[in-house]
Structures are given as C-alpha cells and as structure tokens.
C-alpha cells in the first residue's frame, strides 16, 4: 500500500509562487512515475506535470515555463515549484504515484487571488 502526503498549498496573490511537496511511503519510489494533477471546481481532474523514473518530464501547456516538477529519490519526494501563478491555477492539487496502478494523495488546495 502506498501513502502519499502533500503539503505546501495555500493562498497567494497572482504573480506569486508556491512549492508543493509530496512524500511517498510504503513503496518503491525510485522506479515509479510521479505526477501532479489538479481539479478546479466543476472541472475534471487534469495532469499538471509528470516525471518518470529516469527524470524525463511532461507538462500541461498551460503551465509550461511557469511550473517545474522535480524528484528526490533519496527522500521519496516529488515537488512542484509554481511561479507566476494565475487565478486560473486555483484548484486542489493531487500527487500521483504510478507503477502499474495509480495511487493518490488527499490533495492540497491552492488558491490564487487576482
């Protein structure tokens, strides 16, 4: 069983920055693909950024150039640095662990005020 615990959400003004972190336990972290998804009110959950076990990354077009995903296999942690935040980035952000099956964290709320 994989447990994922997110942290770092909060309220920030447009143009500001936040850093989200997710710590995984109960898993073989280094060989899993990790990702961040978000879900805004009334919308479907969408991929924000993903990082493979080899370090390759993938980003949603809406966050390219503003968000950076990284992982620290020694600390079983994946992070999402979010810069130049916009009100449309407001959502609950979920950490995802994928190794054949998907595991999800409970989410952390990011609110960007205009």
C-alpha positions as CSV (number, residue, x, y, z in Angstrom):
1,X,0.0,0.0,0.0
2,X,1.3,3.4,-1.0
3,X,0.7,6.5,1.1
4,X,1.1,10.0,-0.4
5,X,1.1,13.1,1.7
6,X,1.0,16.5,0.0
7,X,2.0,19.8,1.6
8,X,2.6,23.4,0.5
9,X,-0.7,24.6,-0.7
10,X,-2.2,27.9,0.4
11,X,-3.4,31.4,-0.7
12,X,-1.2,33.5,-2.9
13,X,-1.7,36.6,-5.0
14,X,-1.4,36.4,-8.8
15,X,2.2,36.5,-9.9
16,X,3.3,34.8,-6.7
17,X,4.9,31.4,-6.1
18,X,4.3,28.3,-4.2
19,X,6.1,25.0,-3.8
20,X,4.2,21.8,-3.3
21,X,5.8,18.6,-1.9
22,X,4.6,15.0,-1.8
23,X,6.2,12.4,0.4
24,X,5.6,8.7,-0.5
25,X,5.8,5.8,1.9
26,X,5.2,2.1,1.6
27,X,6.5,2.0,-1.9
28,X,9.5,1.5,-4.2
29,X,9.7,5.2,-5.0
30,X,12.6,5.3,-7.4
31,X,11.0,3.2,-10.1
32,X,7.6,4.8,-10.1
33,X,6.4,7.6,-12.3
34,X,5.2,10.6,-10.3
35,X,2.9,13.4,-11.2
36,X,0.8,16.3,-10.1
37,X,-2.8,16.7,-11.1
38,X,-5.3,19.4,-10.3
39,X,-9.0,19.7,-10.1
40,X,-10.8,23.0,-10.2
41,X,-14.4,23.4,-9.0
42,X,-16.8,22.0,-11.7
43,X,-14.0,20.7,-13.8
44,X,-12.3,17.3,-14.4
45,X,-9.0,16.4,-12.9
46,X,-6.2,17.2,-15.2
47,X,-2.5,16.4,-15.5
48,X,-0.3,19.4,-14.5
49,X,3.2,17.8,-14.6
50,X,4.8,14.3,-14.5
51,X,8.2,13.0,-14.0
52,X,9.4,9.5,-15.0
53,X,11.8,7.3,-13.1
54,X,14.6,8.5,-15.4
55,X,13.8,12.1,-14.8
56,X,12.0,12.9,-18.0
57,X,9.3,15.4,-17.6
58,X,6.0,16.3,-19.2
59,X,3.9,19.5,-18.6
60,X,0.4,20.7,-19.4
61,X,0.6,23.5,-22.0
62,X,-1.0,25.9,-19.5
63,X,1.9,25.6,-17.1
64,X,4.9,25.3,-19.3
65,X,7.6,27.8,-18.4
66,X,6.0,28.5,-15.1
67,X,5.9,25.2,-13.2
68,X,8.8,22.8,-12.6
69,X,8.5,19.3,-11.3
70,X,11.4,17.5,-9.6
71,X,12.0,14.4,-7.6
72,X,14.4,13.3,-4.8
73,X,14.6,9.5,-4.7
74,X,16.6,9.6,-1.6
75,X,13.8,11.4,0.3
76,X,10.9,9.7,-1.6
77,X,9.7,13.2,-2.5
78,X,8.3,14.8,-5.6
79,X,7.9,18.6,-5.7
80,X,6.2,21.1,-7.9
81,X,7.6,24.7,-8.0
82,X,4.9,27.0,-9.2
83,X,5.9,30.5,-10.3
84,X,3.9,33.3,-11.9
85,X,0.7,31.9,-10.6
86,X,-2.6,32.9,-12.1
87,X,-6.1,32.8,-10.8
88,X,-6.9,30.0,-13.2
89,X,-4.3,27.9,-11.4
90,X,-6.7,27.7,-8.4
91,X,-7.5,24.1,-7.7
92,X,-6.9,21.2,-5.4
93,X,-3.6,19.7,-6.4
94,X,-3.1,15.9,-6.1
95,X,0.1,13.9,-6.0
96,X,0.0,10.7,-8.1
97,X,2.2,7.6,-7.9
98,X,2.1,5.3,-10.9
99,X,3.6,1.9,-11.0
100,X,1.2,-0.4,-12.8
101,X,-1.6,1.1,-10.7
102,X,-2.3,4.6,-9.5
103,X,-2.2,5.9,-6.0
104,X,-3.4,9.4,-5.0
105,X,-2.8,11.7,-2.2
106,X,-5.7,13.5,-0.5
107,X,-4.8,16.8,-2.2
108,X,-3.8,20.3,-1.2
109,X,-5.7,23.4,-2.0
110,X,-4.0,26.2,-4.0
111,X,-5.9,29.5,-4.2
112,X,-4.6,32.3,-6.4
113,X,-6.3,35.7,-5.9
114,X,-6.4,38.4,-8.5
